[in-house]
Amino acid sequence: MNTERRKFIRNSSLITGGLVFIDPLKKLAGLTAGNAFTGTLQTVNIFHTNDLHNQLHPFTGGNRHGYGGLRNISGVLDAAKSKHILLDAGDFLDSKASPEDHSQMIQVMNQLGYHAATIGNRELARGQEYLAGLASEMKFRLVNCNYSFSNPALREQVLSSHIISWGQFRIGVTGVGPELYGSHANGIGFHHPYAAANKVAADLKQNCDLVICLSHLGYGKNQSRYNNSDFAGQSENIDLIISGHTDELVAAPKSFRNNIKEEVILSHGGYGGLIARQLTLTFNSERKKQTITCRNYVPSRTPSEPFCKGYSAVTG
């Protein structure tokens, strides 16, 4: 194994080993990872990606060589051997890719069983009509609640929310996108993402056990006037924000108190499929969220190396 690959694995271990405990519940303080899922507790497994940028195959350069890509993520999902909800936080397509590459990316996402994805700026790089044509190939739902489209087909194809029935649970999913500029914005109305998401989440909360927002606003506060760290603090009725738009690797989910002083979890993984994150949410017999565990996967195509570098902990 060359020096660059060793360096990447070492850095990946640091990234994925950095999960912190998030606001642990006192009544669960004595539980261990081995016994936390017994009794009346039930679980929902969520895998999520962001900013795939049409990275179907592994990277080929530098210390990322052999890592990332949707094909490698397929191996992670197969090895996980658990039923899961699969979501994407936008920019799964790339503005520089060909129409044939776009179609191939969508076909693989269909094969992997993605349930929903939100729209990033790159999906709109070639206009509404182009995205509407691609959307007709998608077996997963496109969700966004803060754009209004002038294209009739796209108006029908993009939902403000989608409810996933998962065993006894109902999972409500919505999505928001960033401000658009230039040709990306042609014929698209932009609405305040925090207000739009909170309005949809209030409706979802009446009928859902968990509300998720796929938010392509960027992770940190230095990104733009709208970003997911500020959004988390100003959100309402949203349990989990899955973040996209920032091309960085974020080690672990972070806990915030929202606008009504309830906990909301912000989770941002890695671009290009360099991190595929599994979140396991555990509920009690009253369908109240009790714990969340995180495991990061660093997909690799090399059979002799571990495809997974991960860490798991019980959190509240």
N, C-alpha and C positions, 0 to 999 in steps of 0.2 A: 504494500500500500504506500503511495507516495506521500510526501510531506504535506501537500495541500489537502489531500483527503483526510489525513490524520487530524490536521488542524480543524477541518470542518466538523468532524465527528466530535472533537473535544469541545468546540464552540457550541455544537448542538446539545451536548450533554449539559452545558451550563445554561443554555436557553430553557431546556425542558425540565431541568431539575430545580427551577426557581419558583415553583408555585408556593404562594404564601397562604396561610389560613385566613379565611374571610369570615369575620364576624361569627365565630362558632357559637352555637346555641348551648346554653348551660346544661340543658337536660340531655344533650347528646355528648357532653364532654367526656364521659366515661366509655363511650363506644370506640371500638377499634375498626379499622378498615375491614377486618374479617367478619365482624358480627353486625355491622351497621345495616345490612340489607335483609335481616331476618324479620320474623313476626309479620306485622301488618303493613310494613313499608313496601311500596311499589316503585319501580324505576322507569324512566324514559331515557333512552340513549340518543344523543344528538351528535352527529359528525358535522363539522362545518369547514368550509374553505372560503378564501377571499382572494381577489386579484390574481386569478389563475393566468390571465393574459394569453389565453389560447396555448398555454404550455402543456401540450398533450404528452410530449416525450420528455425525458429527463434533461436537465441542463447539460451542456457539453463543454463548458469552460471553467477554468479556475477551480477553487475549492468546492464549487457546487457541482462539479462534474459527476454525473450518475445519480444525482439527487433531484427530487421534485418531479413535477409533471403528473398529469391525470392518470397516465398508465400505471405509475408507481402507486398512486393512491388506490387504484383498483385492487392491488395486492394487499394493501393495508386493510381495506374493507373486507376482503375475503378472509384474511387471517383473524380479524376481530370476532368472527363467528357469532355475532349478536345482531338481533334486529335493531334497526336504527332509523332515525329521521335524518335525511341528508339535505343540507341547506348551503346556499352560497350568497355572499354579501356583495356581489357585483364585480364588474370587469372580468367576467369569465371569458369574454372575447377580447381580442386585441385589434386596435384600429389599423395596424399594419398587415394583419393576416389576410389571406385571400378568401373569397367566398367559399371555395372548396374546403379550406382549413376551418372556416367558421362552421360549416355544415358537419364536418367530421368531429369537431369538438362537441357540438350539440348531440350528435349520435352517441358518443361515448358517455356524456352526461346522462342521456336517456338510459343507456345500458346499465349504468351504475345505480340508477334509481333515485336521482335527485328528486326531491319533493317540491322545492321552491327555490327561487333565486330573485334577487332584486336587480334593478337596472343601474349600472354605473355609467359614467360619461363615455366609456369606450364602446359600449353597446349602441350608443346613439351617434357615433362618429360619422356614420354614412347616412344619417337621416332616419326619419320615422318609417318611411315606406320600406327601406331596406330591412330594418329590424322587424317590421311586421311580417315580411317574407320569411325571415328566419324563425320567428315565433311560431309560425304554423308547423315547424318541424319539431318543436319542443313538446315533450311529454310531461315536463314539470311546469309548475305555475310561475309566471312572472308577477311579482307583487311590487306595487309602488302607490303611495297615497299622496305625494306632494307634487306630482307632475300632472298637467292636463294636456292631452294630446289632440292635435287637430286631425290626425289621420284616423278615419273611422275604424279601420281594422285593428289598429293598435289600441284604440280606446276599449275595444271589446276583449283584446287579448291580455291586457295588463289589468290585474285586479287590485283593488285597494286593500284587500285582505283575503286570506285563504285559511280555512279551518281543516286541520288534519286530524282525523279520528285515529287514535292509537290505543288499541285495547279499550280500557275503560276511560281513557283520558281524551280530552279535546284540546288540541294545541292550535292556538290562533297565531297566524303569521302575517305581518305587514312589512312594508319596506319604504325607505326614503332615499332620495338621491341628492347630489350636490347641485349647487348653482351651475348653470350651463352657459357657455360663451360661444360666440361665433356661429359656425354652421351647426354645432351641436344643439343650439337653442332654437333653431328655426321651427316655428309653429308650436312650440312647447311652452306652456305656462308653468311658472315656478311658484310654489307656495311654501310658506314657512314650514320647514320640516318638523320642528318640535311640535308645533301646534297641530299640524296635520296628523302626525303619528299619535299624539295624545287623544285626539278626537276618535280615531279608529280604535285605539286600544280600549277606550272606555266602553265602546260597544262590544268588543271581543270579550272583555272581562266578565260580562254578564253571562256568557255561555261557555267560557273556556277555563280550563284548569291552569293553563300556562299561556302567557302572551309574549311573543318574540317579535322584535323588530330587526330586520336585515337593513343595516344602515350604512350607506356608502358615503359617509360624510368625512372620513378621516379620523384617526385615533386621537391625536393630541390637540391641545388647545392652541398650538402654534400653526395649525393647518390652514384655517380660514375662519370667517366669522361664525360658521356653522361647523361643529365638530362633535364627535361622539362623547368626549369627556364632559363637555358642557351639556350636551343632550341628556346624558344619564342623570345629571343633577336637576334638570328641568323637566324630566319625563314624569308621566303618571300612568299607572295601570300597566306598565311594561315590566316583565320579570327579567328578561334577558335581551340585551342588545348585542347582536353579532355584527362586528365592525369590518369595514373595508375601505379602500381608497388610498391608504397609506402603505407604501411599499417598504415595510419594515417587519422584523420578527419580534413579536411581543410574547414574553415568556409565559404569562399566566393571566387568567381572568382577574378583574379588579372589581371590588365592591364599592357601590356608591349609595348614598341616601337620596332618593328622588325628591321631587317637589312636594310630596305629601309624606315625607320622612319614612318611606318604605324602602326596602332594599331592592336594588336593581344591579344585575351583574353585566359588566361590559367585557366581551371576549373578542380579541383580535389575534388571528393566527399568523400566517406567513404567506408572502406572495409566491406565485409560480408553483404552488403545491409543495413548498419546502417544509411547511408544517400543515398537517391535517389534525385538527383537534377533536377529541371526543369529550363531551360533557355528559355526565350521568347525573340526572336529577332524580332525587328520591322523595317520594310523597308518603304521608301517613294515611291511615284508614279514612281520614276526613278529606283527603285530596289536598292537603296543605303541604307546600314545598318544605322539606326538612333539611336536606343536604345537597351539595353539589360536589362532584369529584371531577377532576380534570386529568386528561392524559394526552400528551403531545406525541405525534408520530412524525418522524423524519423519513419519508419514503425513499428507499434506495433500490436500484435495479440489480445490485450485486448480491447474488445468493449467499456468498461467504460472509457478508457483513449483516449485522442486525438491521432490519428495516425500521425498527422502532427504538427511539430513545424517549423514555417516558417517566412520569412521576404521577402518583395518585395520592390524594389525601381526602379525608372527610372534612367538609366545611359546612358552614351554616349560612 
